[in-house]
Amino acid sequence: MRLLTLLPALLLLAALPAAADALQCGEYRSADGGMALVFTTPGTGYRHDDGSEPQPLWVDRGAAQTRLVMLDDGVAQPIRISADGQRIEDDGVVTYTLRQSRTCASEPSATAGSCRAAGSHCIAQLPTASSGQAQRACSEGVGAGCSALLRQLRDGTSVVGSDDTSPARFERPPVCREHTPGHDPQACETLTGDALVTAMQQVGERLQQEDEDTPDSPLPAAARDHLQRLCLQHRSGRFCIEVAEQQWIAQEPALAVQALQVACDAGRISACERTAPLQALGADLRLVPAQQVPCGRYQAAGGVIDRLDFDDGARGRLQSGAIHLQQNGQTLVLRQLGNGDLLGMDAQTAYQRYQPVPGTAQCTPPREGRGSP
């Protein structure tokens, strides 16, 4: 799980000393060239890893330690910047070197009470944010805020269309407010580090619980429609993948592919590999109840399980319009598409389009009274 893997590094927040902030606009690259930090202004930019979409970020200078606020992940990572601005050390693990500088664009303003104005403290509040706060962060382009809203809808703590009277503001603690009498950078650093560690522990516990209790009931249509609009409006790749999962649970493959395509358009190769075979279906990207168990071999283009064999030894069975197939000790769940192809619906076959292989349909009809195995 992505946030659990970041927790050990976040527990070392105090390990990196403060440094003069000489951050330059432009591209910083890791030694192997596989990761880049690109800053378009002194306070905004994105991180780019090979094979994934750019991850938007903010720079938070509110405490003694400068941090990168990763908007989609919902984490704030400490960084150390060299005095000449040529190098950035990320969590003491990856060192980025300035490869190409550029002229800085205008810095976007941060409205009082906004997630941007609160920086790392906004991220620390998201795990326990009100629905109004989650909606505000999402509207500001913070993908983790959109994800928090999805989680609230799934947990039943927020309802689409309800009047939320809870505060929709994010605030820094008094010791972290610059140009005020109580401002204390070192005290702010301690408070910020503690708040982030607590938040990451909460997120880690939640993710572990979600892994153990995978939801199998879909969100209400109104909630899914709201999340779909947020995905298409804000185009946060990671959030849209989560929206696609909810649409998949609801057996809405066309909407799931639409959401997943956002991540593909942003540069996530794995999302493109999933959407391409399904986009080609056009109007046939819809589920129809299966009337009988298929026969013969069905093939997919890649995937963990790229072949299904329906024969006398593995005939499968029908259940609520779906086909359940026992293969290699696993129960696979398939549904029929509008053109007769099969669509994988379980964790092993999700998004896989299986097409019949000509000349392989040689099953013996079931004997009378035997029923479907």
N, C-alpha and C positions, 0 to 999 in steps of 0.2 A: 504494500500500500504506500502511495507516494508520500503522504504526510508522516506516516510512521517512520519512514526511512530518513526523514529530515529531523526527527526529534532529537537524536543524539547530538547533532550539530547545534541545534538551538539551545540545548542545555549548556553549551559552552559559550554563551553570549558574552560573558564577562572576560573571556580569555583574550580577545583581540583588543589591543590598546587603541585609543583614539588617535587619529592622524589628521594632519592638515588636509582640508578638502580642496584638492586642486583638480577635481574631475573635469575632463574635457568632453566636449561634444564630438561624436564620431564613433568609430568601431574599435572595440577592444576584443582581441582573440586569445583563446587558450593556446597553450604550447603546441598541442596536436592539431589545432585549427578546427576542431569539431564543435566548439561552442563559442558564441560571440555575445558580447554585451554592446548594444548600440544605443547611444544617447542622442536624442534629437534636441533636447534642451538640457540645462543643468539639473533638472529634476524629473525628467520623464524619458522613457525609452522602452526597450524590449530586450529579452534574452532569446537567443535562437540556438536550438540544438539541431543537429542533422536529423532529418526525418520527422521533425515535428513543427507545428506552426509557431510563429513568434509569440512569446509570452510577455504581455505588457507589464511594465513595472514603473514604480515611482521611487524616488530617492527621498528618504526621510532623514533629515538632519536635526530632529527635535531633541535628541538625547546626546550624550557624550560620544556615543558610537553611531556612525552613519550606517544606515540600513537600506537594503533594497526591499521594497514592498512588492511582492509578486502577486499581481491582481487576480490571476486565475487560480493559483494554488492556495491563496490565503495565508501566506507566510511572510515573515519579515526577516531577512537574512543579514547578519552583520558583514560589513566589508571594511577593508583597510585600503586606503588610497595612498600611493606614494607621494612624497612632497612635490615631485615634479609633474605629477598627474599622468605618468607614463604607464603605471601598473595598478591593477586592482586585485586584491586578494579576497576571494569569496569563501567565507567560512574557514579560512586557513587551509583549504583543500585545493582549489583551482586558482591559478594566477593568470590573469588576462593582461595582455600587453597592447598598448595603443598601436593600431596598425594604420589607421587613417583618420585624421581629424577633419572636422567640418564646421561650418558656421552654425552657431546655435540658433534655433528658431525661438520665437517668443514664448516665454514661460506662461502656461495657462494659469489663470488666477484660481485661488482656492477659497470658496465661500465659507464663511464662519458656520460651523456645525456640519460641514460636509465630511465625507469619509476622507477626501484628499487632505483637508486641513488637519485632521486627526492623525493621519499617517499610520504608523505602527499601532497606535492605540485603537484605530478603527478595526484593524485586522484582529487585535486581541479581543475586541467586543463581538465580532461576528458570530462565534459559536453560541452566544447567549443573546444575540440581538433580537429586538422586537421585529415584528413583521414590517413596521414602518421603516425601521433602520435598514433591514435587509433590502427592501424595495428601493430606498434611497441610494444605497451603495450600488445596487444593480443598475439604477438609472444613470449613475456616474461612470459606468463602464467597468465596475469591479466585478469580474466574473464570480469571485468567491461570494459576493453578496447575492448574486442570482442563485448560486448553489445553495446558500443558506435559506433563501425563500423556497426553493424546491423542497428542501428538507423539512421546512415547517409545514408545507402543504401535505407532504407525505405522512408526517407525524400527527397531522390534525390540529396543530397549534395555530394555523392560519387558514382563513377561508377566503377565496377569491370574491371580491365585491363587498366584503364586510367593511364597516367603518372602524378603522384602527385609530384609537385615540392615544396610543402610547407615543412617547417622544420619538421623533425621527431625526435626532441630532447625534453627532459623535463629538466628544470633547476630549481634549488632552487634560491630564491631571494638572492642577495649579503649578506644580514644580516644573512642568514641561512647557509652560506657556512663556514664550520669549517676550521680552520688553514688559514684563510685569514684575512687581516687587518680590514675589515669591519664587521666581525662576531660579532653579538650581540644577545645572546640567548633570552633575554626578548623582544627585538624588533621583533625577529623572531617569538616568541610565539604569539604576537599580530597579526602579519601579517598572520601567518599560520591559526590561529583561524578565522580571518575575511574571508580569502580565502575559507576555508571549509564551513563556514556558507553560503556564497554566492553561492558556488557550490551546496550545498544541496537544497537551495531555487530554483535554476534553475532546478535541477532534479525533485523536488516536483511539480513545475509548469508543467514540461513536462509530468510527469506521470498523473497528473490530466487531462491534455489535451488529452492524449492518452486514458484515460478511457472514455472521452466524445466522442472521434472520433475514435472508434474502426475500424481499417482498414478492408475492405472487399474485396479489390483487391490484388491479390498475387504479390509478388516480381517477377521480371524477373527470368527465369530459371538459367541464369548465376550467378546472385547474390545468389540465393538459393543454388546452387551447391558449391559456394565459402564458404558460411556460414556453410554448412554441413561438408565440409572438415575441417574447423577450429574447429568445434565441435568435430569431431572424432580425430583430432590431439591433441588438448589441453585438451579435456575431462573435461571442466568446466560444472558442472551440471546445474547451473542456466542459463548460456548462452545457453546450449543445449536445455533447456526447451523453451527458446525464439525461437530457431531455429525450434523446433518441431511445435510451434504455426504457424510459417510462412509456413511450409510444409503443415500443416493442412488447412490453408486458401487456399493454392494452390491445395487442394484435392489430396495430395500425402501421403496417410496414411502409406505406408510402410516406406517412408523416415522419416516421423514424428515419428514413433515408433522406428526407428533406433536411432534417436537423443535422444528421451526420454529414451531409454535403457541405455544411458551413465549415466544419473542421477540415474537410478535404480542400475546400477553396482557400483556406488559410495556409495550407502546406503540410497537413498531417497525412503522410503517405498511407498509413494503415487504414485511415478512413476512406481514402480514395479506392483502395483495394476492395473494400467492402461494398461501396456504393456503385462502382462501375457496372458489375454484372446485373444489378437490380435496376439501375437507371434505364438500361436497354429494354426493359420489359414494357415501359410506357403504361398504357391503361391496364395491362395484365398484372401490374404490381398490386394485386388485391387477393385476399384469401377467400376461397370457396370451400364449403364443407366437402371432405372426401367421401365418396360413395362406396368405394371399395379399396382394398389393399392393393398397391401397385405390384407389378411383377417385373423381374429383370433387374438390370444394373442401372444405377443413376450416378452421374459423374458431376462433380463441381470443379471449378477452376481454382485449385488451391484450398487452403484451410486446414485445420487440424485433422478433420475427417473429410476426405475428398471423394469417397466412394461409398455408395450404399448398395447392398445386394439383397434384393427380395427374391428368394427362391424357396424351394421346398423345405429347406432347413431353417429359414428365417423369414417367415411369411408376414410377420407383424400383426397388428390388430388395430381396429378402429375404436376410437374413444372420443366422443363429443366432436366428431368431424375431423379429428386429428389422427395421424398415423403414428403409432408407437412401435418402434423397431428395436429388438434386442440385437446388438452387434458388439462383439468383443467384450462381453460382460457389461455393456452400458446400455441404458435405455435412452434412445434418441427419439425426439418428438419432431415430426414433420407436418407441415400443412400444405395443402395444394394451392397453387397459384392459378390465376385466371386462364393461363395457357396450358395447364396440365403439369407444368414443372413442380418440383417440390421445394419448399423453403424450410431450412432448418430453424427451429424455434428454441432449442435448449442451449445450455451454456457451451456445449462442444460444437454445435453446428450453426449457431446464430449468424444470420445474414448470408448463409451459404445457399446459393441457388443450384439445385440438382436437376440435371437434364437427363432424360432417358437415353441410354446407349442402344442404338438400333441393333436388332438381331439377338438381344439377350433375354427377351420375354419368353421363357420356356418353363413356366410353372405348371404343375399338375393341379387341376381344379380340386378344391376341397371336397371330400366325400360328404354325401348327404348325412346330416345329423352330427357331423364332426365340428362344424362351426369354424370360425376364424381362430387360429391359434393365438 
